[in-house]
Amino acid sequence: MPLWKWLLPLCVLGLLYRALKEANIKPAGWVVLPGAGGGLGHLAVQYAKAMNMRVLAIDTGTDKEELCKSLRAEAFVDFRKVSDLVSTVKDLMNGGPRGVLVLSTSAKSYQQAT
């Protein structure tokens, strides 16, 4: 097996850890994870919880909701079931999160994150 196939998962895990660490989110601070039910997203949920962050997971579908909640995400928003995602997130958090780590491939996710 080529070396890159062994190193790539380690690089990805390091990237997620560094992104959460550099966000300077204090313990018990909220982080929003658009794309939380995907390949990188579910790892980010676990890292954030291990770093004592409160996680609001954003994705779509009951299977992804169940996955995120099984990983101890405190809240889940199905972006297809809400009319205004940004307002929904702000309402759930009494103003907004301390950080957002976009793990979705959608350009709209990046626009909404700011």
RODRENTI-675031 format. One record per atom (N, C-alpha, C): residue number from 1; residue in one letter; x, y, z. Coordinates in nm, 4 decimals. Example, Ala and Ser with C-alpha at 12.3 -4.5 7.8 and 13.67 -1.06 7.14 Angstrom:
! residues 2
- 1_a_1.3190_-0.5690_0.7800;
- 1_a_1.2300_-0.4500_0.7800;
- 1_a_1.3200_-0.3300_0.7800;
- 2_s_1.2850_-0.2250_0.7080;
- 2_s_1.3670_-0.1060_0.7140;
- 2_s_1.2900_0.0030_0.7870;
//
This chain:
! residues 114
- 1_m_0.0846_-0.1178_0.0000;
- 1_m_0.0000_0.0000_0.0000;
- 1_m_0.0893_0.1243_0.0000;
- 2_p_0.0580_0.2230_-0.0854;
- 2_p_0.1384_0.3451_-0.0909;
- 2_p_0.1354_0.4202_0.0429;
- 3_l_0.2436_0.4868_0.0705;
- 3_l_0.2587_0.5598_0.1966;
- 3_l_0.1507_0.6659_0.2155;
- 4_w_0.1107_0.7342_0.1074;
- 4_w_0.0125_0.8414_0.1206;
- 4_w_-0.1211_0.7903_0.1725;
- 5_k_-0.1539_0.6644_0.1448;
- 5_k_-0.2804_0.6088_0.1939;
- 5_k_-0.2777_0.5905_0.3451;
- 6_w_-0.1593_0.5793_0.4017;
- 6_w_-0.1464_0.5702_0.5474;
- 6_w_-0.1416_0.7089_0.6101;
- 7_l_-0.0775_0.8020_0.5410;
- 7_l_-0.0577_0.9351_0.5981;
- 7_l_-0.1779_1.0271_0.5830;
- 8_l_-0.2556_1.0095_0.4782;
- 8_l_-0.3686_1.0982_0.4532;
- 8_l_-0.4670_1.1054_0.5698;
- 9_p_-0.5100_0.9927_0.6266;
- 9_p_-0.6024_1.0039_0.7409;
- 9_p_-0.5413_1.0791_0.8588;
- 10_l_-0.4139_1.0624_0.8819;
- 10_l_-0.3483_1.1346_0.9909;
- 10_l_-0.3445_1.2845_0.9636;
- 11_c_-0.3207_1.3222_0.8400;
- 11_c_-0.3188_1.4643_0.8034;
- 11_c_-0.4566_1.5270_0.8215;
- 12_v_-0.5594_1.4546_0.7821;
- 12_v_-0.6965_1.5043_0.7952;
- 12_v_-0.7321_1.5232_0.9422;
- 13_l_-0.6972_1.4276_1.0258;
- 13_l_-0.7260_1.4393_1.1684;
- 13_l_-0.6509_1.5574_1.2286;
- 14_g_-0.5279_1.5771_1.1864;
- 14_g_-0.4508_1.6916_1.2341;
- 14_g_-0.5127_1.8231_1.1900;
- 15_l_-0.5629_1.8268_1.0685;
- 15_l_-0.6279_1.9466_1.0161;
- 15_l_-0.7531_1.9820_1.0966;
- 16_l_-0.8349_1.8829_1.1263;
- 16_l_-0.9559_1.9077_1.2056;
- 16_l_-0.9210_1.9572_1.3454;
- 17_y_-0.8259_1.8909_1.4079;
- 17_y_-0.7848_1.9308_1.5423;
- 17_y_-0.7335_2.0746_1.5421;
- 18_r_-0.6488_2.1056_1.4467;
- 18_r_-0.5896_2.2400_1.4393;
- 18_r_-0.6960_2.3462_1.4146;
- 19_a_-0.7909_2.3170_1.3275;
- 19_a_-0.8981_2.4134_1.2986;
- 19_a_-0.9795_2.4429_1.4239;
- 20_l_-1.0138_2.3400_1.4995;
- 20_l_-1.0900_2.3611_1.6228;
- 20_l_-1.0057_2.4323_1.7280;
- 21_k_-0.8802_2.3981_1.7378;
- 21_k_-0.7907_2.4603_1.8362;
- 21_k_-0.7689_2.6077_1.8037;
- 22_e_-0.7437_2.6387_1.6775;
- 22_e_-0.7170_2.7768_1.6350;
- 22_e_-0.8407_2.8665_1.6440;
- 23_a_-0.9573_2.8057_1.6512;
- 23_a_-1.0804_2.8850_1.6616;
- 23_a_-1.0939_2.9507_1.7995;
- 24_n_-1.0108_2.9095_1.8935;
- 24_n_-1.0119_2.9661_2.0294;
- 24_n_-1.1485_2.9581_2.0959;
- 25_i_-1.2145_2.8476_2.0785;
- 25_i_-1.3436_2.8264_2.1425;
- 25_i_-1.3171_2.7697_2.2810;
- 26_k_-1.3638_2.8401_2.3807;
- 26_k_-1.3430_2.7974_2.5194;
- 26_k_-1.4271_2.6741_2.5498;
- 27_p_-1.3873_2.5966_2.6514;
- 27_p_-1.4731_2.4854_2.6936;
- 27_p_-1.6140_2.5353_2.7237;
- 28_a_-1.7121_2.4597_2.6842;
- 28_a_-1.8546_2.4916_2.6954;
- 28_a_-1.8989_2.5976_2.5949;
- 29_g_-1.8107_2.6378_2.5036;
- 29_g_-1.8488_2.7291_2.3965;
- 29_g_-1.9082_2.6514_2.2801;
- 30_w_-1.9967_2.7162_2.2074;
- 30_w_-2.0651_2.6511_2.0949;
- 30_w_-1.9809_2.6565_1.9684;
- 31_v_-1.9798_2.5467_1.8962;
- 31_v_-1.9237_2.5405_1.7616;
- 31_v_-2.0319_2.4835_1.6702;
- 32_v_-2.0447_2.5414_1.5528;
- 32_v_-2.1407_2.4936_1.4531;
- 32_v_-2.0629_2.4184_1.3463;
- 33_l_-2.1146_2.3014_1.3101;
- 33_l_-2.0474_2.2163_1.2121;
- 33_l_-2.1399_2.1846_1.0951;
- 34_p_-2.1457_2.2714_0.9920;
- 34_p_-2.2200_2.2353_0.8718;
- 34_p_-2.1518_2.1178_0.8023;
- 35_g_-2.2283_2.0177_0.7679;
- 35_g_-2.1722_1.8964_0.7088;
- 35_g_-2.1309_1.7959_0.8148;
- 36_a_-2.1893_1.8068_0.9332;
- 36_a_-2.1488_1.7251_1.0483;
- 36_a_-2.1748_1.5762_1.0304;
- 37_g_-2.2638_1.5391_0.9419;
- 37_g_-2.2950_1.3977_0.9241;
- 37_g_-2.2101_1.3283_0.8200;
- 38_g_-2.1152_1.4005_0.7610;
- 38_g_-2.0323_1.3424_0.6566;
- 38_g_-1.9043_1.2807_0.7094;
- 39_g_-1.8164_1.2468_0.6165;
- 39_g_-1.6917_1.1789_0.6506;
- 39_g_-1.6015_1.2571_0.7433;
- 40_l_-1.5785_1.3847_0.7143;
- 40_l_-1.4995_1.4688_0.8039;
- 40_l_-1.5842_1.5211_0.9189;
- 41_g_-1.7094_1.5468_0.8914;
- 41_g_-1.7978_1.6067_0.9911;
- 41_g_-1.8133_1.5229_1.1159;
- 42_h_-1.8322_1.3934_1.0983;
- 42_h_-1.8528_1.3112_1.2175;
- 42_h_-1.7255_1.3031_1.3022;
- 43_l_-1.6098_1.3161_1.2387;
- 43_l_-1.4847_1.3210_1.3144;
- 43_l_-1.4720_1.4538_1.3888;
- 44_a_-1.5156_1.5622_1.3255;
- 44_a_-1.5102_1.6938_1.3894;
- 44_a_-1.6021_1.6996_1.5111;
- 45_v_-1.7176_1.6351_1.5029;
- 45_v_-1.8082_1.6294_1.6188;
- 45_v_-1.7362_1.5633_1.7355;
- 46_q_-1.6694_1.4537_1.7087;
- 46_q_-1.5997_1.3811_1.8155;
- 46_q_-1.4839_1.4620_1.8737;
- 47_y_-1.4079_1.5279_1.7880;
- 47_y_-1.2984_1.6128_1.8360;
- 47_y_-1.3528_1.7269_1.9217;
- 48_a_-1.4564_1.7935_1.8729;
- 48_a_-1.5128_1.9072_1.9464;
- 48_a_-1.5631_1.8633_2.0838;
- 49_k_-1.6288_1.7508_2.0897;
- 49_k_-1.6776_1.7005_2.2188;
- 49_k_-1.5606_1.6652_2.3102;
- 50_a_-1.4545_1.6059_2.2548;
- 50_a_-1.3366_1.5729_2.3344;
- 50_a_-1.2686_1.6991_2.3881;
- 51_m_-1.2869_1.8112_2.3167;
- 51_m_-1.2302_1.9394_2.3598;
- 51_m_-1.3300_2.0194_2.4449;
- 52_n_-1.4351_1.9527_2.4906;
- 52_n_-1.5374_2.0118_2.5775;
- 52_n_-1.6142_2.1267_2.5134;
- 53_m_-1.6367_2.1179_2.3837;
- 53_m_-1.7181_2.2168_2.3131;
- 53_m_-1.8605_2.1661_2.3034;
- 54_r_-1.9516_2.2597_2.2929;
- 54_r_-2.0909_2.2262_2.2669;
- 54_r_-2.1090_2.2280_2.1154;
- 55_v_-2.1719_2.1249_2.0611;
- 55_v_-2.1793_2.1088_1.9161;
- 55_v_-2.3216_2.1234_1.8660;
- 56_l_-2.3373_2.2115_1.7672;
- 56_l_-2.4599_2.2174_1.6896;
- 56_l_-2.4252_2.1625_1.5521;
- 57_a_-2.4800_2.0486_1.5190;
- 57_a_-2.4532_1.9818_1.3924;
- 57_a_-2.5575_2.0255_1.2890;
- 58_i_-2.5118_2.0516_1.1688;
- 58_i_-2.6021_2.0863_1.0591;
- 58_i_-2.5799_1.9870_0.9457;
- 59_d_-2.6882_1.9268_0.9023;
- 59_d_-2.6848_1.8344_0.7883;
- 59_d_-2.8300_1.8056_0.7525;
- 60_t_-2.8546_1.7037_0.6743;
- 60_t_-2.9912_1.6703_0.6385;
- 60_t_-3.0120_1.5192_0.6427;
- 61_g_-3.1314_1.4790_0.6852;
- 61_g_-3.1655_1.3376_0.6902;
- 61_g_-3.1631_1.2813_0.8301;
- 62_t_-3.2534_1.1878_0.8550;
- 62_t_-3.2632_1.1285_0.9881;
- 62_t_-3.1424_1.0408_1.0205;
- 63_d_-3.0832_0.9780_0.9188;
- 63_d_-2.9651_0.8957_0.9452;
- 63_d_-2.8479_0.9800_0.9945;
- 64_k_-2.8302_1.0978_0.9358;
- 64_k_-2.7218_1.1859_0.9795;
- 64_k_-2.7534_1.2498_1.1147;
- 65_e_-2.8792_1.2783_1.1389;
- 65_e_-2.9182_1.3301_1.2699;
- 65_e_-2.8886_1.2273_1.3787;
- 66_e_-2.9262_1.1030_1.3542;
- 66_e_-2.9003_0.9965_1.4512;
- 66_e_-2.7508_0.9778_1.4752;
- 67_l_-2.6714_0.9842_1.3683;
- 67_l_-2.5266_0.9710_1.3819;
- 67_l_-2.4706_1.0835_1.4694;
- 68_c_-2.5068_1.2065_1.4366;
- 68_c_-2.4546_1.3217_1.5118;
- 68_c_-2.4951_1.3167_1.6588;
- 69_k_-2.6188_1.2813_1.6838;
- 69_k_-2.6643_1.2733_1.8223;
- 69_k_-2.5991_1.1569_1.8967;
- 70_s_-2.5706_1.0485_1.8260;
- 70_s_-2.5016_0.9358_1.8906;
- 70_s_-2.3586_0.9737_1.9271;
- 71_l_-2.3042_1.0734_1.8584;
- 71_l_-2.1691_1.1225_1.8880;
- 71_l_-2.1716_1.2382_1.9883;
- 72_r_-2.2886_1.2627_2.0466;
- 72_r_-2.3100_1.3606_2.1529;
- 72_r_-2.3200_1.5058_2.1064;
- 73_a_-2.3579_1.5289_1.9809;
- 73_a_-2.3896_1.6655_1.9397;
- 73_a_-2.5123_1.7093_2.0196;
- 74_e_-2.5074_1.8284_2.0768;
- 74_e_-2.6172_1.8743_2.1620;
- 74_e_-2.7406_1.9154_2.0832;
- 75_a_-2.7194_1.9599_1.9613;
- 75_a_-2.8324_2.0031_1.8794;
- 75_a_-2.8056_1.9645_1.7346;
- 76_f_-2.9128_1.9471_1.6607;
- 76_f_-2.9036_1.9143_1.5185;
- 76_f_-3.0063_1.9963_1.4445;
- 77_v_-2.9661_2.0558_1.3329;
- 77_v_-3.0581_2.1294_1.2472;
- 77_v_-3.0516_2.0672_1.1080;
- 78_d_-3.1679_2.0268_1.0589;
- 78_d_-3.1784_1.9759_0.9228;
- 78_d_-3.2003_2.0971_0.8327;
- 79_f_-3.0996_2.1315_0.7533;
- 79_f_-3.1061_2.2548_0.6744;
- 79_f_-3.2182_2.2541_0.5711;
- 80_r_-3.2699_2.1387_0.5357;
- 80_r_-3.3800_2.1336_0.4381;
- 80_r_-3.5156_2.1559_0.5040;
- 81_k_-3.5203_2.1499_0.6362;
- 81_k_-3.6477_2.1643_0.7068;
- 81_k_-3.6684_2.3027_0.7679;
- 82_v_-3.5715_2.3915_0.7544;
- 82_v_-3.5859_2.5267_0.8094;
- 82_v_-3.5807_2.6274_0.6953;
- 83_s_-3.6565_2.7341_0.7103;
- 83_s_-3.6601_2.8342_0.6041;
- 83_s_-3.5429_2.9315_0.6138;
- 84_d_-3.4977_2.9626_0.7353;
- 84_d_-3.3866_3.0556_0.7544;
- 84_d_-3.2864_2.9922_0.8507;
- 85_l_-3.1858_2.9291_0.7949;
- 85_l_-3.0886_2.8547_0.8743;
- 85_l_-3.0121_2.9445_0.9712;
- 86_v_-2.9701_3.0597_0.9255;
- 86_v_-2.8915_3.1499_1.0099;
- 86_v_-2.9720_3.1940_1.1322;
- 87_s_-3.0958_3.2329_1.1121;
- 87_s_-3.1806_3.2736_1.2247;
- 87_s_-3.2068_3.1577_1.3201;
- 88_t_-3.2256_3.0395_1.2655;
- 88_t_-3.2484_2.9214_1.3485;
- 88_t_-3.1288_2.8960_1.4388;
- 89_v_-3.0088_2.9035_1.3820;
- 89_v_-2.8869_2.8820_1.4604;
- 89_v_-2.8730_2.9891_1.5672;
- 90_k_-2.8950_3.1130_1.5313;
- 90_k_-2.8846_3.2225_1.6289;
- 90_k_-2.9847_3.2054_1.7420;
- 91_d_-3.1054_3.1638_1.7091;
- 91_d_-3.2082_3.1430_1.8112;
- 91_d_-3.1715_3.0289_1.9061;
- 92_l_-3.1177_2.9209_1.8520;
- 92_l_-3.0792_2.8072_1.9357;
- 92_l_-2.9665_2.8420_2.0327;
- 93_m_-2.8852_2.9381_1.9952;
- 93_m_-2.7667_2.9697_2.0742;
- 93_m_-2.7742_3.1049_2.1432;
- 94_n_-2.8897_3.1646_2.1443;
- 94_n_-2.9038_3.2968_2.2069;
- 94_n_-2.8047_3.3979_2.1507;
- 95_g_-2.7958_3.4055_2.0197;
- 95_g_-2.7118_3.5055_1.9562;
- 95_g_-2.6145_3.4517_1.8542;
- 96_g_-2.5640_3.3349_1.8739;
- 96_g_-2.4715_3.2781_1.7764;
- 96_g_-2.3603_3.1991_1.8415;
- 97_p_-2.2867_3.1249_1.7606;
- 97_p_-2.1805_3.0389_1.8126;
- 97_p_-2.0499_3.1152_1.8332;
- 98_r_-1.9555_3.0514_1.8975;
- 98_r_-1.8202_3.1052_1.9122;
- 98_r_-1.7364_3.0750_1.7888;
- 99_g_-1.7775_2.9735_1.7113;
- 99_g_-1.7029_2.9387_1.5916;
- 99_g_-1.7823_2.8486_1.4992;
- 100_v_-1.7431_2.8486_1.3728;
- 100_v_-1.8055_2.7635_1.2716;
- 100_v_-1.6934_2.6960_1.1932;
- 101_l_-1.7032_2.5665_1.1797;
- 101_l_-1.6082_2.4910_1.0987;
- 101_l_-1.6877_2.4256_0.9865;
- 102_v_-1.6755_2.4810_0.8663;
- 102_v_-1.7547_2.4337_0.7526;
- 102_v_-1.6903_2.3085_0.6940;
- 103_l_-1.7663_2.1999_0.6958;
- 103_l_-1.7194_2.0720_0.6428;
- 103_l_-1.8038_2.0270_0.5254;
- 104_s_-1.8883_2.1148_0.4798;
- 104_s_-1.9765_2.0892_0.3676;
- 104_s_-1.9091_2.1355_0.2388;
- 105_t_-1.9482_2.0784_0.1280;
- 105_t_-1.8934_2.1210_-0.0009;
- 105_t_-1.9787_2.2282_-0.0671;
- 106_s_-2.0853_2.2677_-0.0027;
- 106_s_-2.1765_2.3664_-0.0592;
- 106_s_-2.1234_2.5089_-0.0416;
- 107_a_-2.1247_2.5858_-0.1484;
- 107_a_-2.0815_2.7253_-0.1406;
- 107_a_-2.1732_2.8050_-0.0463;
- 108_k_-2.2995_2.7696_-0.0410;
- 108_k_-2.3938_2.8385_0.0457;
- 108_k_-2.3551_2.8225_0.1934;
- 109_s_-2.2974_2.7101_0.2292;
- 109_s_-2.2533_2.6878_0.3678;
- 109_s_-2.1499_2.7903_0.4087;
- 110_y_-2.0598_2.8227_0.3175;
- 110_y_-1.9552_2.9213_0.3477;
- 110_y_-2.0145_3.0605_0.3598;
- 111_q_-2.1106_3.0924_0.2773;
- 111_q_-2.1770_3.2228_0.2855;
- 111_q_-2.2515_3.2378_0.4172;
- 112_q_-2.3227_3.1344_0.4553;
- 112_q_-2.4018_3.1400_0.5777;
- 112_q_-2.3149_3.1386_0.7020;
- 113_a_-2.1977_3.0816_0.6949;
- 113_a_-2.1103_3.0705_0.8114;
- 113_a_-2.0671_3.2074_0.8627;
- 114_t_-2.0497_3.3014_0.7727;
- 114_t_-2.0060_3.4337_0.8169;
- 114_t_-2.1203_3.5128_0.8720;
//
